[in-house]
Amino acid sequence: MKKLFGMTLIALAGWLATGCAADDGNETMPSGNSGQPMLAAQAVDLTLNPGWEWRMEEMNTLFVIRSAEELAARVTGGEGVAAEVDFSRYSVLFASGRATNGIQQILKTYEAQHEGRNLLTVELLLNDTEEAPLWNVAMLVPAVPVSDDVELEVKVSDGYDQAIHRDGVTLPLNDLTLNPGWEWRTDEETDLYIIRSEDQMWAHMKKWGSTLRPADIDFSRFAVLFVPGRSGSNVAKLERALTFSSGFSLDITVYQGMLTVVEDWYVAVYVASAVADSQLKYTLEYTQRRPD
């Protein structure tokens, strides 16, 4: 018995860190301003209650919110309270703007009384997509006195370029969807095939479409990473990630089930040409442990 297992990997701007933890009233963050640098680990992301949304700005803008009235002016929709914040102990830093390309990830750091100033640094790691989305960061920090200002610094970087300077980074991948009538070959030797042209892509097709190209991809900007394989047991789950640690690596984990069947699988994603042209490698692990 043989069947094909092909999973897709979708790039979510879900790496976009716009807030993931609301204040539960039990935070141990210091109140007031101690005069010591406060790093991001001591601040927390603020999530609005269901139904509420931030009013975002086109230009890079920072609001220091010190009261419930100021918070109400920066949100819209919803009923009741937008977020439970004890403004006697905390302030909310809300920054927003519009990116020039798709956002791969947002990194942020808040430093209180750093070199005589309060500084919120937001770094936008952009990808090659042509969308230009609005972004926002909302952070709960120890109360900022009315007499103090907070500066906003926005940095824009290419996500893949920045990975070269940060070991251990995991980057998002884009699934390559074939046009109707085309299918990948899965009977090839398991290896990493880097496809840089239409002709190379045809060589890895099992079924050819009649009129359409195999896929709508711009090979002047992107390359396809294709890895076929065959499992001696059913494939319960397939995971893959693009990581950087002294070089880019496509890491694949095949979780095998208990059924004794031959099951084909494949990974087909596309990346920036600069990644494909680097010293790219791949790792493959078969395991029968349960996926997380």
N, C-alpha and C positions, 0 to 999 in steps of 0.2 A: 504494500500500500504506500503510495507516495503522493504528497501534496505540497503545494507551494505556500511558503509563509513569507509575506512581504509586509513589513511594517513601515509606517511613515514617521518622519520626525519633523515637527512643525516648529519653526522659529517663532517664539512668542516674545512679543515685546514684554512678556511675563517676567523676563529678567529685569523689567523696569521697576525700580524700587520706589513706589509712591506711598508707602506706608503699610505696615503689616501688623502693628500691635497697638491697640488702644490702651489708654491709661486705665488701670483697674483700681486706682486709689491706694494701692499697696506698694507703690514704687519707693525705693530707698534712695532716690537721687537727692543730693543736698539742696536745701532751699537757700535762696539768696545767691550771692556771688562770693565764693571763697577766695578769689584772686589767683587760684591755681588753674592751669589749662584743663579744660574739660573736653575729652575726646569723644568721638562718636559712640564708643562703647557705653558712655554714661548718659547718652541721650537715647530716646526711643522714638520710633515712627508713630505717628498718630493716624488712626483710621477713623473716618467719620461713621456715624451710625447709618444703618440702611436707609436708602432713599435720599441721602444728602450728597451733594457734590460741591467741589471747590469751584469758585469763580477764577478761572485762569486767565493770565495776561499773555498778550502776544510778545511783548518785550520782556527780557529778563528782569523780574521784579521780586523784591522780598518785603513781606509784611511781618512785623513783630506784633503779635496779637497778645494783649495783656488782660483782656476782659471778655465776658460772654457777649457783650454788645459788639465788640470788634470782631469776634469770631462770626457772629450772625451776619455781619456785613460782607464777609468773604465767602459765604456758602449760599447754596440755593437748593430749593426743593425740600422734601422730607417733612416730617411732623415731629413736634416735641423738640428735643435738644439734639443739636448736631453732633456733639461729643461731650462726654463728661470730663471736664477739666477743672481742677482746683487752682484757680488763677491767683490765689494767695501764695501758692508754692511754685507754680509753673507758668511759663509762657509758651506760646506756640510760634514756631518759625515756619512761615509758609512762603515758598518760592515757586515761581512758575515762569514759563517762557515757551518759545517755539523752536524746535530743532530744525536744522537744514536738511537732514536725512533721517532715515529710520533709526530708532534708538535701540541699541543692543543691550545696554546696561547703564544704570545710573549709580555712581559712587558719590558718597557724601560724607563730610566731616565737619563737626562743629567744635570750635575751640573758643572757650570763654576766657577773657582777659589774656589773650595770646599776644605778647609783645605790645601790651597796652590797648588792645582792641578785641572785640568779639567778632569772630569770622565764621561764616558758613560757606564752605567750599563745595560746589556741585560739579562733578565731572561727568559729562555726557560721552559715552562711548558709542559712536555711530557706526552703522553698517552701510552697505552699498545700495540699499533700497531707496527709491526716489520719494517716498512719503516724507512729509514734514510735520510730524505730530506735535501737539502741545505736550509739555511735561510738567510735573509738579513734584515737590518734596514738602512734606509736612512733618515737623519734628517737635516733640515735647521736650523742653529743656528747663533747667532751674530758672526761676523767675528772673527776668532781665529788668533791672531798674529803669524807670522812665527816663532817667538822666543818661542812660547808656544807649548807644547805637549798635547795630549789628550790620556788618558789611557782608555783601554777597559777592562771591567770586565764582564765575561760571567758566569752566574749561571744556573745550571741545576736542575730542581725540578720535582717531580711527581705532575701532575696537581691536582689530587684529594687530595693528601696530603697537598698541599698548600692551597686548599680551606678551610681546617679546620682552618687555621689561618687568613682567610679573610672573614668576614661576608658580605653577599650581593653578593657573586660571583655567576654567572651563568655559568654552565659547559655544554659542548657539549654532545649530546646524539647520540648513534648509533642505527639506525633502524635495527630490526631483520627481515630478509627476509626468509620466509618459502620456503622449497624446493617444487617442483611441486607435486600436489596431496594432499597437506595439507592445512587446513583452521582452523583459530581460532574459538573457541566457543564464541559467543557474547550473549548467553542467560543466562549467569551466573549473580549472584548478582554483582552490581558495587562495586568493591573493588580493592585494590592493591594486586596482587598476585606476590609473589617473587618466581621465579622458579629457582631451583638450580641443577636440574638433568633431565636426559632424561625422566625418569618415571613421574616426576611431569609435564613435558611439555606435554606428551601424554594425561594427564588428562584434558588439556585445548584445545584439538583438536576436532573440529567438524567433519572434514573429514580427514581420515587417508590415507597417501600414501602407496603404496604397497611395495616398496623396499628401498626407501631412508629414511634417518633420517628426522625428522621434519625440522631441521635447522642445519647448520654447525656451531656449537658453542662449545667452549672448556669450559665446566663447572668447570674445575679446576681453571680457571682464571676469569670467568665471570658468572653473573647471569642475568636472564631475568626479567624485570619489565613489567607485563601485567595488563592492566586495561580495562575491557569491559564496555560498557554503552549503553543506549538507550535514544534517544531524541524524544520528542513529536512533534517536528517540524523538517524540513529538516536541515541538518548540512551544514552551509555555509562555515565554516572554523574550523579547529581544530588546536590548538596550545598547545605545551607542552615544558617544560623546567625543567632542573635539577638545583636547586639552593641550596645554603648553607647559612644558618643563624642560628647558634647554632645547626645545624644538617642538613642533606640532606633532600630535599623535591622534589618530582615529582609533578610539578604544571601543571594542565590541564585546558584549557579554551575551551569550546564548544560554538561557535558562531551559534546561531539558525536563520534560515530564516523565511519567512512568510508562507510557505506551511505547511498545516496540514497533515503531514505524520509521520509515525513511522519510524525512521531511526537508525539503529545500528551503533555504532562506536567502535573503540578500539585504544589503544596505546600499542605498543609492542617494547620495546627498550632493549638493553643490556648494563650493566655497570660493572665496576670492582667489584670483589667479596667483596672487602673491603667496598665499598659503600653499597652493599646489606646487609652486616653484621652489619652496623651501625644502629643507631636509625633513620631509614628511614620512612618517612611519605609521604602522598600525599594529594593534594588539588584539588577540582573539582569545576569549576564555569560554570554554564549555563548562557548565556547572549544573548540578542537580539540587543545589540549595534553593530554598524558596526565595523569590525576589522580595525586596522590601515593599 
